[in-house]
Amino acid sequence: MKKLSCKDIGVNCDAEFTGETEYEIMRLASAHALKEHNLPNIPPGIAKKCRESIVDIK
């Protein structure tokens, strides 16, 4: 299982995403970015930071 939170990338937001794969987490994060942060697409620099901040959890 893997996890990412908005706070992990420096955004003042309590959202957390968990999933089995990086792809699944990025899909959830993209939907959240659109709905809550008004970003229709995650900019490449932020997407890179997201991928680098995904951690494995037990």
N, C-alpha and C positions, 0 to 999 in steps of 0.2 A: 504494500500500500504506500502511496505517496501523498504529500500534502504541500499546499501553497497557500499563503495568506496575503492579503493586500498589504498588511503591515510589513511583511518580509521584503517588499520592494519599496517601502517608504511612503505608502499611501495611508492617510488617516482614515482607515476603514476596518471594521472587524470581520469582514468576510473571509472565510477559509474554504478551500476546495480540496477534496480528497478523491483519489481514484487509483486505479491499477496502473495506468500509463500516463506518461507526459502528455500525450495527445488528449486523453480524457480530461485532464486537469486544464489544459489550455482551452479546450472547448467550453468548459464551465466558466473559466475566467473571462473568455471572450463574451459570453452571454451576459455575465455580470457587468463587465465593462460597458456594454451597450445600455443595459437597463439602469444601472445605478450611477455610472460616471459619464454617461452621454458620449461614449467613444464607440462609433460604429466599427472601427478597426483598432486593434491594439497596435500602436506604432512600433516599428521594428526594434528600436532601442529598449522599449519597455518589455516587448515580447522576449528579447534576449535575457533581460534581467529576471523575468518570470521563470524562464527555463533554468537559469542558473540558481534560482532560489528554491526550486522544488527539492524537497527532502524526503528520504525514505522514513516511514514510521512503522512501528510494529503493531 
